[in-house]
Amino acid sequence: MKFLCLLGAYCSAKGFTAQLGPFITSLQQNGEAKFFFVQGEIEVHPPEEHAAFFGPPPYYSFCQATRGNLGKFNMSDFPKRESAEVSMREAIEIADNPTYLNIASVLDRLIKIVDAEGDIDAVIGYSEGGQIAASLLIEEERRRKEYGREPRLKLGILFSGWPPLDPIKGHIMVGDEDSDEYEITVPTCHVIGAQDPFLDGSMVLYNMCDPDTSEIYDHGGGHMIPRVKKTVDDLASFVREQMDAIVGA
């Protein structure tokens, strides 16, 4: 399988390659995984107090809100309510209902890359990249229904992902409010951390996926890509089982 790799905000393709390095090494042990990294086109700058967390510049993002700002949350301030969907909806409201009107052009660019490469058949995304990956899976299905374009992506690996963006309207989709037509039916693996303060966002995304084809792997940490060898090897084995099931189907 060849994975389209989409990084989180305040990162670069070079930085994400390093972050994902241990997982790539472990997953490639059988020689059946390849990776194609794509970064956003919007240059951004992290808050000064958090700059050290993101490593050296430059930093990029895929999307920029035309209204509202979910980036206003400190990790400890994210709402915790009776369900992931209620928490996410409150966070969106506090952030003034952000809208990302450039999502259509972002998805169009990514689909052109997938089509041009020809052999990309899966996607990996972390944080914002997980959100964009989920949006891409939805957009592929929308284009299948509307234009007859057959989806190329057969698997999504989503690290600390957030709910997708509506590919037309640009708002953050919350599964209990948005139409069932936006359910993600492609097999997915949701890599989460029990200590992630934004865990509810990842669970909203998981709940938007087909329960028969989606899996959860909890590394027990925070909003991060695991790098400890034992955890990474276990995760790679977990993902490889999904890959084998798809290839053998």
C-alpha positions in Angstrom: 0.0 0.0 0.0 1.1 3.6 -0.7 -0.1 6.1 1.9 -0.8 9.8 1.3 0.6 11.4 4.5 -1.0 14.6 5.8 0.6 16.4 8.6 -0.8 18.4 11.5 -0.9 22.2 11.7 2.3 24.0 12.6 4.5 21.4 10.9 6.2 20.7 7.6 6.6 17.6 5.4 10.1 17.3 6.7 9.0 17.5 10.3 6.2 15.0 9.8 8.5 12.6 8.2 10.6 12.6 11.4 7.6 12.4 13.6 6.2 9.4 11.8 9.7 7.8 11.3 9.5 5.0 13.9 6.0 4.0 12.7 7.2 4.0 9.1 10.2 1.9 9.9 8.1 -0.7 11.7 5.4 -0.8 9.1 7.9 -1.2 6.3 9.4 -4.4 7.8 7.6 -6.5 5.3 8.4 -4.0 2.5 4.8 -3.5 1.5 4.2 0.1 2.6 5.2 3.3 0.8 4.6 6.9 1.8 4.0 10.2 0.0 4.1 13.4 2.2 2.1 16.5 1.4 2.0 19.7 3.5 -0.4 22.5 3.5 0.2 25.7 1.5 -0.7 28.2 4.2 2.4 29.4 6.1 1.5 29.8 9.8 3.2 30.8 13.1 2.5 29.0 16.4 1.8 31.0 19.5 5.1 32.1 20.9 4.6 30.2 24.2 4.2 26.9 22.3 6.8 27.4 19.6 9.2 25.0 21.1 6.7 22.2 21.0 6.4 22.3 17.2 10.1 22.3 16.4 11.9 24.5 13.9 10.1 26.4 11.2 8.7 26.7 8.6 5.2 25.7 9.7 2.3 25.0 7.4 -1.4 24.4 7.6 -4.0 23.1 5.1 -6.9 25.2 6.2 -7.5 28.6 7.6 -10.8 29.7 9.2 -12.6 32.6 7.6 -14.5 32.9 10.8 -13.9 31.7 14.3 -10.8 30.0 15.7 -10.6 26.6 17.3 -6.9 27.4 18.0 -7.9 29.6 20.9 -8.2 26.6 23.2 -5.5 25.8 25.6 -5.3 22.0 26.0 -6.8 22.1 29.5 -9.7 24.3 28.5 -11.4 22.0 26.0 -15.0 21.3 27.1 -15.8 18.0 28.7 -19.5 17.1 28.6 -21.8 14.0 28.6 -20.8 12.9 25.1 -18.1 13.6 22.6 -20.6 15.2 20.3 -21.9 17.6 22.9 -18.3 18.5 23.9 -17.4 19.1 20.3 -20.5 21.2 19.6 -19.8 23.4 22.6 -16.2 23.9 21.5 -17.3 24.9 18.0 -19.8 27.4 19.5 -17.1 28.9 21.8 -14.8 29.2 18.9 -17.5 31.2 17.0 -18.5 28.5 14.6 -15.4 28.4 12.4 -15.8 28.0 8.7 -13.0 26.8 6.4 -14.0 28.0 2.9 -10.8 26.9 1.3 -11.5 23.2 2.0 -12.8 22.7 -1.5 -9.6 23.8 -3.1 -7.6 21.8 -0.6 -9.5 18.6 -1.4 -9.3 19.3 -5.1 -5.5 19.6 -4.8 -5.2 16.3 -2.9 -7.4 14.4 -5.3 -5.3 15.7 -8.2 -2.2 14.4 -6.4 -3.8 11.0 -5.7 -4.8 10.7 -9.3 -1.5 11.9 -10.7 0.5 9.4 -8.5 -1.8 6.6 -9.6 -0.7 4.1 -6.9 -1.8 5.9 -3.7 -4.5 3.8 -2.1 -4.5 4.8 1.6 -4.1 7.9 3.7 -2.5 8.8 7.0 -3.2 12.0 8.9 -2.3 13.5 12.2 -4.4 16.1 14.1 -5.4 18.6 11.4 -4.0 16.1 8.9 -6.4 13.5 10.3 -9.3 16.0 9.9 -8.3 16.6 6.3 -7.8 12.9 5.6 -11.4 12.2 6.9 -12.7 15.1 4.7 -10.9 13.6 1.7 -12.5 10.2 2.3 -15.9 11.9 2.4 -15.1 13.9 -0.7 -14.1 10.8 -2.7 -17.5 9.3 -1.9 -19.3 12.5 -2.8 -17.5 12.5 -6.2 -18.4 8.9 -6.8 -22.1 9.6 -6.3 -22.1 12.9 -8.2 -19.5 12.4 -11.0 -18.9 8.6 -11.1 -15.2 8.9 -10.1 -14.3 5.7 -8.3 -12.6 6.3 -4.9 -8.9 5.3 -4.8 -8.4 5.4 -1.0 -9.1 2.1 0.7 -7.8 2.7 4.2 -7.4 5.7 6.6 -5.0 5.8 9.5 -6.0 8.7 11.7 -3.8 9.9 14.5 -5.6 12.1 17.0 -7.9 13.1 14.2 -10.7 15.7 14.4 -14.1 15.6 12.7 -14.1 16.3 9.0 -15.0 19.5 7.3 -18.0 19.6 5.1 -16.4 19.6 1.6 -18.9 22.2 0.3 -19.9 24.4 3.2 -16.6 24.2 5.1 -18.1 23.8 8.6 -16.9 21.2 11.1 -19.2 18.2 10.9 -20.6 16.5 14.0 -22.0 13.1 13.3 -25.2 13.4 15.3 -26.2 16.6 13.4 -25.0 15.9 9.8 -26.6 13.7 7.3 -26.0 9.9 7.3 -24.7 10.4 3.7 -21.5 11.6 5.3 -20.7 8.4 7.1 -17.2 7.2 6.3 -17.4 3.7 5.0 -13.8 3.2 4.1 -12.0 1.1 6.7 -10.2 3.3 9.3 -7.8 2.9 12.2 -8.2 5.6 14.9 -5.0 6.0 16.8 -5.9 7.8 20.0 -4.4 8.6 23.4 -6.4 8.3 26.6 -4.6 11.4 28.0 -5.3 13.5 24.9 -7.3 16.6 26.1 -8.8 16.7 22.6 -9.9 13.1 22.7 -13.6 13.9 22.3 -12.8 15.3 18.9 -11.2 12.0 17.9 -14.2 10.1 19.2 -16.6 12.3 17.2 -14.6 11.3 14.1 -14.7 7.6 15.1 -18.4 7.8 15.6 -18.8 9.1 12.0 -17.2 5.9 10.6 -18.7 2.6 9.8 -18.6 0.6 13.1 -18.0 -2.6 11.1 -14.8 -1.4 9.4 -13.3 1.1 12.0 -10.9 0.2 14.7 -9.4 2.0 17.7 -5.8 1.8 18.9 -5.2 3.6 22.2 -1.5 4.2 22.9 -2.4 5.7 26.3 -0.6 9.0 25.8 -1.6 12.5 24.8 -2.1 14.4 21.5 0.9 12.8 19.8 2.2 10.2 17.5 3.7 7.3 19.6 7.4 6.8 19.2 8.2 4.1 21.9 9.4 1.0 20.0 7.1 -1.5 21.7 4.0 0.6 21.2 5.0 1.5 17.6 5.6 -2.1 16.7 2.3 -3.2 18.3 0.5 -0.4 16.4 2.2 -1.4 13.1 1.2 -5.0 13.6 -2.4 -3.8 14.2 -2.4 -1.7 11.1 -0.8 -4.4 9.0 -3.7 -6.7 9.8 -6.1 -4.1 8.4 -3.9 -3.8 5.3 -3.8 -7.5 4.8 -7.5 -7.8 5.1 -8.0 -5.1 2.4 -5.4 -6.5 0.0 -6.8 -10.0 0.4 -10.5 -8.9 0.0 
